[in-house]
Amino acid sequence: MPPSTEPVLAAVDLHKTYGNRIFGKSGGVHAVAGVSLTLKAGETLGIVGESGCGKSTLARMLVGLERPDRGEVTFHGKPFASGRGSIPRDVRRRVQMVFQDPLTSLNPRMTVLEIIAEPLDVHGLAASRQARRAKVGELLELVGLAPELMNRFPHEFSGGQRQRIGIARALATEPEVIVCDEPVSALDMSVQAQVVNLLADLQRTLGVALVFIAHDLAVVRHVSHRVGVMYLGRMAELGPAAEVYGTPAHPYTKALLSAAPIPRPQARHRERVILAGDPPSPVDPPSGCRFRTRCHQAQDLCAEQAPELTGPHAHLAACHFSVPAA
Ligand SMILES: Nc1ncnc2c1ncn2[C@@H]1O[C@H](COP(=O)(O)OP(=O)(O)OP(=O)(O)O)[C@@H](O)[C@H]1O
């Protein structure tokens, strides 16, 4: 299903700092520092970035598992993730999450039937025991597993099969949005593509919107309509996947792409940008542009002023000197 224009989920200026009770008001780990995004119905938004850049924290805030310190998340225009109130029932039902490691996210003492039926029970979606079993069987088929396997336990499955079970559980409540936090990074390379393709198929056939988080640019490329590149708690670049990969505008994206073995037919010449060292600590991020300490283009202005995420049309970059790659 092609993405519609209506945002089903939106994040506005999300901030999350851990440990500021210990370190004081401006101290702590600035995990997410001003991220805004929209997700249209039926769209897949890929989010990539190095380890520790705040992807999981963002994911947890998008589904209401974590509250932002500042900013809000809206579902069909209604804010739900600010303040102390409980997450509304329609959000808990319609916004689901698939976790990185299916071994730890699935209760080892529950059968697959119990695992997948739990959200059906919570939301009162099965009228009888038979209907419950039938629904679990359908969900297993939808993710490519035989319904006969429903009485087995998670340890009896391979990593890829367990992630399929996690996806079936997320689908049980007929969600409009699934936030997938590194859904394939704990899996063998050989099964990663199968699970990515399954998610892409489900997105197309069910029209569910996906946020697909990965540290690997190559993984999200083919499934994403748009891609956001995060760096140290902020969005460095956000735009249509073909443009972000074909003509990246932020020096960080250019560096990630020049290091990745991804064919870029649009690129006329391949610019080599070396990304030196590790990202700075989110406890004490650089002033101004957070990428400036690793950026070969950095100038005085970059230390003084944080660049806004702006750009022509839908292709945005947070860089004072951004020039789309040729
Ligand atoms: N509960 C927490 N308490 C304290 N610090 C945290 C907590 N959760 C995350 N952090 C810190 O916040 C920063 C962002 O972490 P997060 O897990 O969101 O990043 P990530 O991009 O998902 O990384 P990874 O790919 O390694 O999971 C990191 O420095 C991390 O150590």
The ligand as a Tripos MOL2 file, in Angstrom:
@<TRIPOS>MOLECULE
LIG
   31    33     1     0     0
SMALL
NO_CHARGES

@<TRIPOS>ATOM
      1 N1         18.1890    3.5140   31.2870 N.pl3     1 LIG1
      2 C1         19.3060    4.1900   31.0280 C.ar      1 LIG1
      3 N2         20.0260    4.7650   32.0220 N.ar      1 LIG1
      4 C2         21.1510    5.4610   31.7680 C.ar      1 LIG1
      5 N3         21.6530    5.6520   30.5210 N.ar      1 LIG1
      6 C3         20.9930    5.1020   29.4950 C.ar      1 LIG1
      7 C4         19.7900    4.3400   29.6800 C.ar      1 LIG1
      8 N4         19.3480    3.9090   28.4550 N.ar      1 LIG1
      9 C5         20.2270    4.3830   27.5610 C.ar      1 LIG1
     10 N5         21.2090    5.1000   28.1640 N.ar      1 LIG1
     11 C6         22.3350    5.8060   27.5230 C.3       1 LIG1
     12 O1         21.7760    6.6830   26.5630 O.3       1 LIG1
     13 C7         22.5580    6.6990   25.3700 C.3       1 LIG1
     14 C8         21.6760    6.2880   24.2030 C.3       1 LIG1
     15 O2         21.3480    4.9070   24.3680 O.3       1 LIG1
     16 P1         20.3980    4.0990   23.3640 P.3       1 LIG1
     17 O3         20.3210    2.6900   23.8370 O.co2     1 LIG1
     18 O4         19.1580    4.8620   23.1630 O.co2     1 LIG1
     19 O5         21.2710    4.1810   22.0130 O.3       1 LIG1
     20 P2         21.2370    3.2210   20.7320 P.3       1 LIG1
     21 O6         21.5570    4.1060   19.5700 O.co2     1 LIG1
     22 O7         19.9780    2.4590   20.6970 O.co2     1 LIG1
     23 O8         22.4590    2.2720   21.0230 O.3       1 LIG1
     24 P3         22.5660    0.6800   20.7830 P.3       1 LIG1
     25 O9         22.4860    0.4830   19.3170 O.co2     1 LIG1
     26 O10        23.9140    0.3760   21.3590 O.co2     1 LIG1
     27 O11        21.4350    0.0780   21.5640 O.co2     1 LIG1
     28 C9         23.7300    5.7760   25.6250 C.3       1 LIG1
     29 O12        24.8350    6.5470   26.0390 O.3       1 LIG1
     30 C10        23.2330    4.8660   26.7360 C.3       1 LIG1
     31 O13        24.3270    4.4160   27.5260 O.3       1 LIG1
@<TRIPOS>BOND
     1     1     2 1
     2     2     3 ar
     3     2     7 ar
     4     3     4 ar
     5     4     5 ar
     6     5     6 ar
     7     6     7 ar
     8     6    10 ar
     9     7     8 ar
    10     8     9 ar
    11     9    10 ar
    12    10    11 1
    13    11    12 1
    14    11    30 1
    15    12    13 1
    16    13    14 1
    17    13    28 1
    18    14    15 1
    19    15    16 1
    20    16    17 2
    21    16    18 1
    22    16    19 1
    23    19    20 1
    24    20    21 2
    25    20    22 1
    26    20    23 1
    27    23    24 1
    28    24    25 2
    29    24    26 1
    30    24    27 1
    31    28    29 1
    32    28    30 1
    33    30    31 1
@<TRIPOS>SUBSTRUCTURE
     1 LIG1         1 GROUP 0 **** ****
